[in-house]
Structures are given as structure tokens and as C-alpha cells.
Amino acid sequence: SEELKHGRGELSKYDLKYYVTLAKELEKSGADIIGIKDMAGLLRPYAAQILVKALRDGISLPIHFHTHDTSGVQAAAYLKAAEVGVDIVDCAFASMSGVTSQPCLEGVVASLEHTPRDTGLVLRNLEPFSAYWEAVRGWYAPFESDLKTPTGEVYRTEMPGGQYSNWRSQTEQWGLGSKWLELKDASAAVNEMLGGII
């Protein structure tokens, strides 16, 4: 499928058949749930819909989708997956969400209100939690990645959210902050040389 092509233009070695076959094997082996763990936030919305539908058609286990929002579009991936039967998605309260964290819980809840996939959560009731974590987050500001906005470069670097935020902080501590762009390019090159392991 065009949506599942790899960013370099050729079909990924991990195609749709690979994932469905693997999920069926895991189900036969006694797994209780199938998890899609997208730590870099690379599973684009329409590809997420295709993957979850294929899994839903091939297995009877619950499907859990976890992603990071580095590109800024992963809430859309959750919504497309919800349309075809994903069972669980991971979100973060607004004050802790986005970029290298998970998509915004309040945004997903609001998007699904008055639909067959309505979460039953009340937006107003979520606000105090987000306010609490916003205050707590201030104490951890020195450990933030300094990534303030989404970036589409994740589709090129394929760097997982935790790696991005930790490595960015470490490069500053090591005095290599001015080399950050080069280091990201080097990471992408190493991933390519090793056969696209991410």
C-alpha cells in the first residue's frame, strides 16, 4: 500500500503482511493483547488506520496503540485508528503532552465526543489534573529537551521521543549543543547503514 511505503521510497521490510502474521503468531502463542509501540511517532494517520484495520480483521485480541507526538499529528493517528477499532490509546494530560510525549488527552476526548467511540470522560473534570501537572512540570524544567514545537524531521531521523529528549539534553551538558543538527543527521545515517533498525 502507498501509505505504508518507507520514507526513502522503497517498501519497508516490515510490511503489512509482516505485522499481521506476527500478530497472529502472538495470538496463537497465548498473548493477551497486541501492542503497537510507536516510540518515534512515525505511524502516520492513514497508515495507522490501515494497520489497525488489518490487525482487527486478522486477530481477536485487544489492540493497544502507543505513540509519541514529535511530528504533531499523532492525535490524528489515534482518531484514524479509533475509526477501525483500536481498543486502547495512550495520552498525556495537556500540560504534559505533545512533542516527545504522547498526544493530548483532552484533545482526543473532545474529538471523540458525540461519536460511537466517545470516551465517557468529561473535559471539565480533566482540567484540574492538567493544572496540577503543569505546576509539577516546572520543577523538571532543567531536564526538558528544549523542543518546544512539533517537527516533521522525525520522519527523516526516525529518532524515538525519549532518545530525542534525553540526547538533546546530554549534548548540551557535554558542550555539543552547537553540533545538534549534525548529530541528528549522524543518527539518521547510522540507522540507514544498519538497515533501518528503528
N, CA, C and O of each residue as an XYZ file, in Angstrom:
792
protein
N       0.834     -1.179      0.000
C       0.000      0.000      0.000
C       0.881      1.245      0.000
O       1.925      1.270      0.651
N       0.466      2.260     -0.718
C       1.241      3.500     -0.802
C       1.481      4.095      0.574
O       2.562      4.621      0.837
N       0.483      4.021      1.467
C       0.605      4.625      2.787
C       1.666      3.957      3.650
O       2.166      4.568      4.595
N       2.008      2.738      3.348
C       2.967      2.018      4.164
C       4.358      1.982      3.555
O       5.224      1.240      4.017
N       4.573      2.789      2.512
C       5.917      2.874      1.945
C       6.841      3.568      2.934
O       6.424      4.437      3.699
N       8.077      3.172      2.902
C       9.081      3.771      3.774
C       9.450      5.148      3.234
O       9.306      5.399      2.037
N       9.914      6.030      4.085
C      10.253      7.395      3.702
C      11.253      7.503      2.570
O      11.302      8.539      1.908
N      12.049      6.483      2.318
C      13.049      6.547      1.254
C      12.480      6.086     -0.084
O      13.190      6.094     -1.090
N      11.221      5.687     -0.109
C      10.594      5.348     -1.375
C      10.414      3.869     -1.621
O       9.510      3.486     -2.363
N      11.242      3.014     -1.024
C      11.058      1.587     -1.249
C      10.139      1.016     -0.160
O       9.960      1.614      0.901
N       9.569     -0.144     -0.449
C       8.714     -0.760      0.561
C       9.543     -1.173      1.756
O      10.657     -1.677      1.619
N       8.990     -0.955      2.908
C       9.669     -1.331      4.140
C       9.783     -2.844      4.228
O       8.935     -3.576      3.716
N      10.846     -3.304      4.888
C      10.966     -4.746      5.116
C       9.895     -5.209      6.093
O       9.574     -6.396      6.154
N       9.345     -4.275      6.853
C       8.260     -4.589      7.776
C       6.947     -4.117      7.150
O       6.411     -3.070      7.513
N       6.446     -4.902      6.211
C       5.222     -4.527      5.516
C       3.990     -4.994      6.293
O       4.107     -5.608      7.354
N       2.834     -4.701      5.760
C       1.575     -5.016      6.428
C       1.442     -6.513      6.696
O       0.993     -6.914      7.770
N       1.825     -7.330      5.737
C       1.751     -8.787      5.911
C       2.617     -9.226      7.096
O       2.211    -10.088      7.876
N       3.791     -8.643      7.229
C       4.699     -8.974      8.333
C       3.996     -8.768      9.685
O       4.024     -9.646     10.547
N       3.365     -7.593      9.858
C       2.736     -7.279     11.141
C       1.520     -8.160     11.429
O       1.321     -8.585     12.567
N       0.716     -8.433     10.421
C      -0.460     -9.277     10.621
C      -0.037    -10.713     10.951
O      -0.604    -11.345     11.842
N       0.948    -11.210     10.235
C       1.458    -12.562     10.504
C       2.022    -12.643     11.916
O       1.748    -13.602     12.637
N       2.802    -11.652     12.316
C       3.369    -11.629     13.658
C       2.271    -11.586     14.722
O       2.348    -12.302     15.720
N       1.256    -10.756     14.514
C       0.146    -10.666     15.480
C      -0.592    -11.998     15.602
O      -0.973    -12.398     16.702
N      -0.794    -12.679     14.484
C      -1.461    -13.986     14.521
C      -0.626    -15.005     15.293
O      -1.161    -15.798     16.067
N       0.695    -14.976     15.075
C       1.588    -15.880     15.808
C       1.553    -15.592     17.303
O       1.533    -16.516     18.117
N       1.547    -14.316     17.665
C       1.489    -13.940     19.083
C       0.169    -14.375     19.714
O       0.144    -14.829     20.857
N      -0.921    -14.235     18.972
C      -2.225    -14.660     19.474
C      -2.234    -16.171     19.713
O      -2.708    -16.640     20.748
N      -1.709    -16.924     18.751
C      -1.648    -18.380     18.884
C      -0.756    -18.806     20.041
O      -0.978    -19.856     20.644
N       0.257    -17.991     20.355
C       1.194    -18.304     21.433
C       0.645    -17.972     22.812
O       1.291    -18.260     23.819
N      -0.554    -17.361     22.871
C      -1.179    -17.073     24.157
C      -1.125    -15.628     24.603
O      -1.422    -15.336     25.761
N      -0.756    -14.719     23.722
C      -0.730    -13.297     24.089
C      -2.132    -12.833     24.483
O      -3.129    -13.338     23.967
N      -2.198    -11.880     25.391
C      -3.470    -11.326     25.848
C      -3.846    -10.047     25.119
O      -5.013     -9.654     25.102
N      -2.862     -9.404     24.520
C      -3.082     -8.106     23.886
C      -1.982     -7.888     22.846
O      -0.882     -8.424     22.978
N      -2.280     -7.107     21.822
C      -1.275     -6.737     20.828
C      -1.000     -5.244     20.994
O      -1.919     -4.426     20.963
N       0.265     -4.904     21.169
C       0.653     -3.511     21.337
C       1.385     -2.983     20.120
O       2.305     -3.620     19.606
N       0.969     -1.816     19.668
C       1.685     -1.088     18.626
C       2.459     -0.004     19.370
O       1.867      0.959     19.858
N       3.760     -0.155     19.458
C       4.584      0.774     20.242
C       5.389      1.626     19.271
O       6.417      1.193     18.750
N       4.913      2.828     19.037
C       5.483      3.742     18.050
C       6.229      4.866     18.767
O       5.742      5.993     18.847
N       7.411      4.547     19.285
C       8.142      5.475     20.135
C       8.635      6.731     19.418
O       8.869      7.754     20.061
N       8.792      6.669     18.125
C       9.236      7.850     17.388
C       8.062      8.634     16.804
O       8.254      9.738     16.296
N       6.872      8.091     16.867
C       5.730      8.779     16.282
C       5.764      8.760     14.768
O       5.423      9.747     14.116
N       6.178      7.628     14.210
C       6.323      7.513     12.753
C       5.081      6.962     12.062
O       4.952      7.083     10.843
N       4.168      6.362     12.816
C       2.987      5.755     12.219
C       1.991      6.866     11.870
O       1.287      7.388     12.734
N       1.955      7.199     10.613
C       1.138      8.311     10.139
C      -0.341      7.942     10.189
O      -0.680      6.758     10.187
N      -1.233      8.945     10.233
C      -2.658      8.675     10.447
C      -3.282      7.636      9.516
O      -3.933      6.707      9.994
N      -3.104      7.764      8.220
C      -3.750      6.815      7.312
C      -3.097      5.436      7.370
O      -3.766      4.420      7.186
N      -1.788      5.404      7.627
C      -1.110      4.124      7.798
C      -1.589      3.446      9.083
O      -1.745      2.225      9.120
N      -1.824      4.237     10.140
C      -2.352      3.681     11.389
C      -3.716      3.045     11.149
O      -4.005      1.969     11.673
N      -4.545      3.703     10.365
C      -5.869      3.169     10.047
C      -5.748      1.841      9.291
O      -6.460      0.882      9.591
N      -4.858      1.796      8.328
C      -4.661      0.573      7.538
C      -4.140     -0.557      8.422
O      -4.635     -1.682      8.349
N      -3.143     -0.261      9.255
C      -2.553     -1.281     10.120
C      -3.558     -1.811     11.140
O      -3.706     -3.023     11.293
N      -4.241     -0.919     11.830
C      -5.196     -1.365     12.859
C      -6.337     -2.149     12.221
O      -6.780     -3.152     12.781
N      -6.815     -1.714     11.069
C      -7.897     -2.464     10.399
C      -7.420     -3.863     10.021
O      -8.139     -4.840     10.229
N      -6.220     -3.964      9.471
C      -5.691     -5.277      9.087
C      -5.530     -6.172     10.317
O      -5.847     -7.361     10.265
N      -5.044     -5.612     11.408
C      -4.911     -6.387     12.647
C      -6.284     -6.790     13.184
O      -6.488     -7.933     13.593
N      -7.221     -5.842     13.178
C      -8.575     -6.111     13.669
C      -9.225     -7.219     12.849
O      -9.934     -8.060     13.401
N      -8.992     -7.230     11.547
C      -9.554     -8.263     10.669
C      -8.862     -9.612     10.855
O      -9.443    -10.655     10.553
N      -7.613     -9.595     11.355
C      -6.838    -10.826     11.436
C      -6.772    -11.482     12.800
O      -6.472    -12.671     12.902
N      -7.053    -10.710     13.868
C      -6.949    -11.251     15.224
C      -8.154    -10.825     16.063
O      -8.886     -9.905     15.699
N      -8.344    -11.508     17.187
C      -9.457    -11.143     18.073
C      -8.976    -10.472     19.358
O      -9.796    -10.092     20.194
N      -7.668    -10.319     19.527
C      -7.117     -9.707     20.740
C      -7.341     -8.197     20.753
O      -7.479     -7.583     19.695
N      -7.380     -7.595     21.942
C      -7.409     -6.130     22.014
C      -6.136     -5.541     21.408
O      -5.063     -6.138     21.492
N      -6.268     -4.381     20.806
C      -5.131     -3.692     20.178
C      -4.868     -2.398     20.933
O      -5.756     -1.558     21.081
N      -3.628     -2.249     21.410
C      -3.187     -1.096     22.191
C      -2.178     -0.313     21.358
O      -1.173     -0.871     20.918
N      -2.437      0.969     21.139
C      -1.600      1.820     20.300
C      -0.959      2.900     21.169
O      -1.655      3.709     21.783
N       0.370      2.906     21.214
C       1.140      3.897     21.969
C       2.024      4.648     20.995
O       2.730      4.032     20.197
N       1.996      5.976     21.049
C       2.830      6.773     20.155
C       3.279      8.045     20.840
O       2.720      8.447     21.860
N       4.291      8.675     20.273
C       4.772      9.975     20.730
C       4.465     10.995     19.647
O       4.415     10.658     18.464
N       4.260     12.244     20.053
C       3.710     13.261     19.165
C       4.748     14.236     18.625
O       4.457     15.423     18.477
N       5.947     13.760     18.328
C       7.029     14.631     17.888
C       6.651     15.422     16.637
O       7.022     16.588     16.507
N       5.925     14.802     15.728
C       5.545     15.493     14.486
C       4.324     16.385     14.661
O       4.076     17.261     13.833
N       3.563     16.174     15.722
C       2.372     16.980     15.963
C       1.096     16.435     15.345
O       0.057     17.091     15.426
N       1.136     15.245     14.725
C      -0.066     14.718     14.071
C      -0.564     13.402     14.669
O      -1.476     12.784     14.121
N       0.019     12.971     15.776
C      -0.325     11.641     16.267
C      -1.725     11.522     16.869
O      -2.253     10.413     16.947
N      -2.340     12.619     17.295
C      -3.743     12.536     17.716
C      -4.595     12.111     16.518
O      -5.562     11.365     16.671
N      -4.235     12.586     15.335
C      -4.948     12.174     14.125
C      -4.751     10.684     13.870
O      -5.675     10.009     13.415
N      -3.553     10.162     14.158
C      -3.321      8.721     14.008
C      -4.221      7.948     14.962
O      -4.763      6.906     14.594
N      -4.387      8.450     16.185
C      -5.300      7.811     17.143
C      -6.735      7.827     16.622
O      -7.445      6.827     16.722
N      -7.157      8.953     16.072
C      -8.536      9.056     15.585
C      -8.782      8.125     14.398
O      -9.835      7.492     14.315
N      -7.824      8.038     13.488
C      -7.985      7.115     12.353
C      -8.000      5.671     12.850
O      -8.755      4.847     12.334
N      -7.171      5.359     13.850
C      -7.169      4.009     14.422
C      -8.479      3.731     15.152
O      -8.980      2.608     15.118
N      -9.029      4.736     15.803
C     -10.308      4.573     16.515
C     -11.437      4.246     15.544
O     -12.345      3.482     15.873
N     -11.378      4.820     14.362
C     -12.419      4.568     13.356
C     -12.505      3.102     12.969
O     -13.562      2.633     12.547
N     -11.390      2.367     13.108
C     -11.370      0.966     12.659
C     -11.176     -0.028     13.814
O     -10.877     -1.199     13.585
N     -11.349      0.447     15.055
C     -11.440     -0.495     16.152
C     -10.281     -0.638     17.102
O     -10.212     -1.647     17.803
N      -9.350      0.324     17.173
C      -8.310      0.229     18.194
C      -8.998      0.227     19.563
O     -10.012      0.899     19.751
N      -8.453     -0.518     20.505
C      -9.088     -0.638     21.817
C      -8.530      0.333     22.851
O      -9.272      0.839     23.692
N      -7.233      0.593     22.793
C      -6.580      1.415     23.809
C      -5.589      2.344     23.118
O      -4.876      1.933     22.202
N      -5.549      3.602     23.562
C      -4.503      4.527     23.134
C      -3.956      5.207     24.386
O      -4.672      5.376     25.373
N      -2.701      5.591     24.338
C      -2.065      6.281     25.462
C      -2.013      7.769     25.170
O      -1.583      8.193     24.097
N      -2.461      8.560     26.147
C      -2.457     10.012     26.013
C      -1.795     10.615     27.247
O      -1.547      9.919     28.232
N      -1.516     11.898     27.185
C      -0.984     12.634     28.333
C      -1.881     13.847     28.566
O      -2.449     14.401     27.625
N      -2.002     14.255     29.842
C      -2.736     15.485     30.117
C      -2.115     16.615     29.314
O      -0.917     16.591     29.031
N      -2.918     17.604     28.945
C      -2.482     18.686     28.058
C      -1.141     19.279     28.480
O      -0.277     19.518     27.636
N      -0.965     19.514     29.764
C       0.256     20.172     30.239
C       1.502     19.305     30.102
O       2.622     19.804     30.215
N       1.319     18.024     29.861
C       2.453     17.098     29.734
C       2.529     16.483     28.339
O       3.380     15.629     28.088
N       1.663     16.901     27.440
C       1.529     16.239     26.141
C       2.335     16.929     25.048
O       2.932     17.988     25.243
N       2.320     16.283     23.898
C       2.906     16.858     22.695
C       4.388     16.612     22.561
O       5.036     16.107     23.477
N       4.903     16.964     21.440
C       6.284     16.752     21.009
C       6.773     15.367     21.430
O       6.224     14.381     20.939
N       7.761     15.231     22.300
C       8.286     13.890     22.576
C       7.442     13.113     23.582
O       7.817     12.003     23.962
N       6.323     13.662     24.018
C       5.376     12.950     24.883
C       4.248     12.390     24.021
O       4.337     12.378     22.793
N       3.189     11.928     24.677
C       2.049     11.378     23.958
C       1.098     12.503     23.523
O       1.217     13.634     23.994
N       0.160     12.190     22.628
C      -0.836     13.181     22.225
C      -1.689     13.632     23.416
O      -1.775     12.947     24.435
N      -2.306     14.782     23.260
C      -3.099     15.432     24.309
C      -4.398     14.676     24.591
O      -5.230     14.486     23.703
N      -4.551     14.249     25.845
C      -5.751     13.527     26.263
C      -7.005     14.348     26.018
O      -7.977     13.849     25.450
N      -6.988     15.607     26.445
C      -8.187     16.427     26.306
C      -8.590     16.596     24.843
O      -9.779     16.618     24.527
N      -7.610     16.716     23.951
C      -7.910     16.842     22.530
C      -8.538     15.586     21.955
O      -9.466     15.659     21.149
N      -8.031     14.435     22.372
C      -8.595     13.170     21.893
C     -10.003     12.975     22.452
O     -10.910     12.557     21.733
N     -10.180     13.278     23.734
C     -11.505     13.152     24.356
C     -12.518     14.044     23.637
O     -13.614     13.598     23.298
N     -12.143     15.317     23.403
C     -13.050     16.247     22.721
C     -13.352     15.796     21.295
O     -14.481     15.937     20.826
N     -12.358     15.261     20.612
C     -12.552     14.819     19.228
C     -13.510     13.643     19.125
O     -14.209     13.493     18.122
N     -13.544     12.809     20.158
C     -14.400     11.618     20.119
C     -15.773     11.821     20.764
O     -16.628     10.938     20.699
N     -15.983     12.990     21.388
C     -17.302     13.258     21.983
C     -18.395     13.169     20.918
O     -18.204     13.579     19.773
N     -19.540     12.625     21.322
C     -20.719     12.520     20.446
C     -20.461     11.644     19.227
O     -21.083     11.827     18.180
N     -19.542     10.693     19.367
C     -19.292      9.714     18.317
C     -19.475      8.329     18.930
O     -19.574      8.213     20.151
N     -19.521      7.285     18.119
C     -19.616      5.932     18.685
C     -18.427      5.566     19.582
O     -18.538      4.640     20.386
N     -17.306      6.262     19.467
C     -16.118      5.979     20.283
C     -15.953      6.982     21.422
O     -14.849      7.134     21.946
N     -17.025      7.667     21.815
C     -16.984      8.619     22.929
C     -16.351      7.942     24.141
O     -16.743      6.834     24.508
N     -15.374      8.602     24.765
C     -14.642      8.005     25.882
C     -15.422      8.002     27.188
O     -15.117      7.220     28.088
N     -16.423      8.865     27.303
C     -17.157      8.990     28.555
C     -16.462      9.904     29.561
O     -17.009     10.179     30.629
N     -15.265     10.374     29.227
C     -14.565     11.298     30.111
C     -15.131     12.709     29.930
O     -15.529     13.088     28.829
N     -15.164     13.475     31.012
C     -15.707     14.836     30.982
C     -14.543     15.816     30.970
O     -13.722     15.828     31.887
N     -14.475     16.635     29.927
C     -13.350     17.556     29.769
C     -13.120     18.417     31.007
O     -11.982     18.569     31.450
N     -14.175     18.976     31.564
C     -14.038     19.848     32.725
C     -13.379     19.122     33.891
O     -12.629     19.726     34.658
N     -13.654     17.845     34.022
C     -13.071     17.071     35.120
C     -11.581     16.791     34.918
O     -10.878     16.463     35.874
N     -11.103     16.916     33.699
C      -9.697     16.664     33.407
C      -8.824     17.888     33.682
O      -7.618     17.762     33.894
N      -9.433     19.063     33.678
C      -8.672     20.305     33.808
C      -7.830     20.394     35.087
O      -6.678     20.818     35.006
N      -8.347     20.017     36.261
C      -7.508     20.114     37.471
C      -6.259     19.233     37.399
O      -5.211     19.600     37.930
N      -6.363     18.089     36.753
C      -5.199     17.209     36.627
C      -4.119     17.872     35.768
O      -2.936     17.841     36.106
N      -4.539     18.463     34.671
C      -3.585     19.129     33.798
C      -2.937     20.304     34.516
O      -1.735     20.531     34.374
N      -3.721     21.054     35.286
C      -3.177     22.186     36.047
C      -2.150     21.707     37.071
O      -1.100     22.327     37.239
N      -2.452     20.608     37.750
C      -1.517     20.045     38.732
C      -0.192     19.690     38.070
O       0.873     20.068     38.557
N      -0.261     18.955     36.946
C       0.964     18.513     36.289
C       1.721     19.660     35.643
O       2.936     19.579     35.460
N       1.011     20.734     35.293
C       1.705     21.907     34.769
C       2.608     22.507     35.853
O       3.736     22.913     35.574
N       2.105     22.558     37.084
C       2.914     23.074     38.195
C       4.091     22.151     38.491
O       5.210     22.619     38.698
N       3.844     20.846     38.512
C       4.913     19.882     38.778
C       5.975     19.954     37.692
O       7.170     19.868     37.977
N       5.545     20.110     36.462
C       6.488     20.121     35.328
C       7.536     21.219     35.462
O       8.676     21.061     35.025
N       7.138     22.335     36.073
C       8.073     23.436     36.276
C       9.312     23.025     37.048
O      10.400     23.543     36.796
N       9.163     22.111     37.976
C      10.290     21.642     38.781
C      11.299     20.843     37.946
O      12.465     20.721     38.322
N      10.853     20.315     36.840
C      11.708     19.482     35.999
C      12.204     20.204     34.751
O      12.751     19.571     33.848
N      12.022     21.505     34.692
C      12.419     22.292     33.518
C      13.873     22.069     33.101
O      14.151     22.037     31.902
N      14.813     21.914     34.039
C      16.206     21.696     33.611
C      16.412     20.418     32.791
O      17.416     20.279     32.092
N      15.464     19.494     32.880
C      15.608     18.224     32.170
C      14.824     18.186     30.857
O      14.836     17.179     30.150
N      14.143     19.291     30.536
C      13.354     19.347     29.304
C      14.280     19.287     28.090
O      15.449     19.664     28.170
N      13.746     18.811     26.970
C      14.552     18.658     25.760
C      14.761     19.967     25.015
O      15.573     20.026     24.091
N      14.059     20.994     25.390
C      14.093     22.286     24.716
C      13.404     22.226     23.351
O      13.476     23.185     22.582
N      12.748     21.127     23.048
C      11.942     21.039     21.833
C      10.574     21.610     22.178
O       9.786     20.969     22.874
N      10.299     22.790     21.700
C       9.067     23.491     22.068
C       7.930     23.300     21.071
O       6.764     23.515     21.401
N       8.273     22.901     19.866
C       7.252     22.778     18.823
C       7.407     21.442     18.109
O       8.479     20.838     18.143
N       6.348     20.984     17.467
C       6.459     19.740     16.683
C       7.463     19.911     15.545
O       7.758     21.025     15.112
N       7.973     18.781     15.079
C       8.901     18.820     13.953
C       8.701     17.604     13.055
O       8.630     16.467     13.521
N       8.614     17.873     11.773
C       8.478     16.787     10.805
C       9.785     16.065     10.539
O       9.803     15.048      9.844
N      10.895     16.585     11.091
C      12.190     15.937     10.858
C      12.219     14.515     11.408
O      13.068     13.715     11.014
N      11.299     14.197     12.314
C      11.273     12.848     12.883
C      11.069     11.796     11.791
O      11.522     10.660     11.934
N      10.397     12.163     10.713
C      10.196     11.207      9.626
C      11.508     10.915      8.890
O      11.630      9.885      8.227
N      12.478     11.809      9.005
C      13.792     11.609      8.401
C      14.751     10.960      9.395
O      15.446     10.002      9.057
N      14.788     11.485     10.623
C      15.742     10.962     11.608
C      15.258      9.677     12.270
O      16.063      8.866     12.727
N      13.943      9.494     12.319
C      13.318      8.323     12.955
C      13.788      8.139     14.397
O      13.923      7.012     14.872
N      14.034      9.243     15.086
C      14.545      9.205     16.446
C      13.381      9.110     17.439
O      12.515      9.984     17.454
N      13.349      8.063     18.265
C      12.277      7.939     19.262
C      12.252      9.126     20.221
O      13.284      9.739     20.490
N      11.068      9.441     20.731
C      10.879     10.608     21.590
C      11.804     10.656     22.786
O      12.411     11.692     23.058
N      11.923      9.549     23.508
C      12.793      9.518     24.672
C      14.243      9.716     24.313
O      14.980     10.388     25.034
N      14.663      9.130     23.194
C      16.046      9.311     22.741
C      16.274     10.770     22.387
O      17.305     11.342     22.739
N      15.310     11.381     21.685
C      15.449     12.776     21.268
C      15.615     13.680     22.480
O      16.563     14.462     22.555
N      14.683     13.567     23.436
C      14.723     14.472     24.581
C      15.945     14.228     25.454
O      16.555     15.187     25.926
N      16.322     12.971     25.683
C      17.485     12.677     26.521
C      18.785     13.092     25.837
O      19.655     13.704     26.456
N      18.904     12.756     24.573
C      20.138     13.033     23.854
C      20.337     14.538     23.661
O      21.460     15.038     23.736
N      19.237     15.255     23.413
C      19.322     16.719     23.255
C      19.883     17.336     24.539
O      20.785     18.173     24.488
N      19.351     16.923     25.678
C      19.816     17.423     26.964
C      21.287     17.061     27.192
O      22.071     17.882     27.670
N      21.646     15.838     26.848
C      23.030     15.387     27.042
C      24.009     16.158     26.161
O      25.115     16.476     26.599
N      23.619     16.459     24.929
C      24.530     17.198     24.051
C      24.820     18.582     24.617
O      25.936     19.088     24.495
N      23.811     19.192     25.236
C      24.029     20.493     25.875
C      24.991     20.342     27.050
O      25.908     21.148     27.210
N      24.785     19.314     27.871
C      25.643     19.091     29.041
C      27.084     18.812     28.628
O      28.015     19.188     29.341
N      27.276     18.166     27.502
C      28.612     17.823     27.019
C      29.270     18.972     26.249
O      30.407     18.849     25.794
N      28.550     20.083     26.107
C      29.090     21.208     25.359
C      29.007     21.029     23.852
O      29.728     21.689     23.104
N      28.125     20.134     23.404
C      27.996     19.858     21.972
C      26.692     20.405     21.373
O      26.278     19.998     20.288
N      26.059     21.324     22.090
C      24.782     21.860     21.620
C      24.836     22.437     20.225
O      23.868     22.333     19.472
N      25.959     23.046     19.869
C      26.097     23.637     18.525
C      26.186     22.563     17.442
O      26.070     22.874     16.256
N      26.388     21.319     17.831
C      26.509     20.202     16.876
C      25.208     19.402     16.772
O      25.187     18.358     16.119
N      24.134     19.861     17.394
C      22.897     19.098     17.470
C      22.377     18.685     16.095
O      21.978     17.536     15.905
N      22.377     19.605     15.142
C      21.889     19.266     13.800
C      22.743     18.171     13.166
O      22.212     17.251     12.544
N      24.044     18.266     13.318
C      24.944     17.252     12.772
C      24.734     15.898     13.454
O      24.774     14.853     12.804
N      24.513     15.930     14.760
C      24.306     14.684     15.493
C      23.015     13.989     15.054
O      22.980     12.764     14.935
N      21.957     14.767     14.815
C      20.709     14.167     14.318
C      20.909     13.549     12.943
O      20.406     12.461     12.662
N      21.650     14.250     12.086
C      21.943     13.706     10.760
C      22.762     12.421     10.873
O      22.527     11.463     10.137
N      23.730     12.407     11.805
C      24.562     11.216     12.010
C      23.704     10.048     12.503
O      23.903      8.908     12.082
N      22.763     10.330     13.385
C      21.870      9.279     13.883
C      21.064      8.673     12.741
O      20.919      7.454     12.650
N      20.540      9.536     11.868
C      19.772      9.053     10.718
C      20.660      8.228      9.783
O      20.226      7.209      9.248
N      21.898      8.671      9.590
C      22.826      7.943      8.712
C      23.167      6.571      9.284
O      23.218      5.586      8.547
N      23.401      6.500     10.590
C      23.705      5.216     11.232
C      22.509      4.279     11.123
O      22.673      3.093     10.834
N      21.305      4.803     11.352
C      20.100      3.975     11.210
C      20.016      3.407      9.793
O      19.713      2.229      9.607
N      20.285      4.243      8.807
C      20.261      3.809      7.405
C      21.318      2.724      7.149
O      21.027      1.707      6.519
N      22.541      2.945      7.641
C      23.635      1.986      7.439
C      23.331      0.636      8.074
O      23.748     -0.405      7.566
N      22.601      0.658      9.185
C      22.287     -0.591      9.891
C      20.987     -1.223      9.406
O      20.475     -2.146     10.040
N      20.458     -0.745      8.311
C      19.301     -1.374      7.690
C      17.960     -0.879      8.183
O      16.969     -1.603      8.094
N      17.903      0.321      8.694
C      16.618      0.874      9.132
C      16.087      0.174     10.370
O      14.918     -0.210     10.413
N      16.932      0.004     11.376
C      16.518     -0.766     12.556
C      15.430     -0.076     13.361
O      14.650     -0.745     14.038
N      15.361      1.253     13.303
C      14.313      1.946     14.052
C      12.980      1.701     13.373
O      11.952      2.194     13.836
